[in-house]
């Protein structure tokens, strides 16, 4: 997916901040029905791309985000224990 996001951005397409493969897996039954997939197939990952409309009201919305230190813990191995 990383190459796809890089290529799409280079072509001037707008992408979400980070594709979320797990979101597709959570909705696999809906996706399967829409795409008419057989029971032995499942969409696990997908990516939305498109051209942003900078004048669209929705694109002015910004979500509040918690600072990383409130939810992120980084654990690194000690030197020499790699």
Buried (B, 14 or more C-beta within 10 A) or exposed (E): EEEEBEEBEEEEBBBEEEBEEEEBBEEBEEBBEEEEBEEEEEBEEBBEBEEEEEEEEEEEEEEEEEEEEEEEEEEEEEEEEE
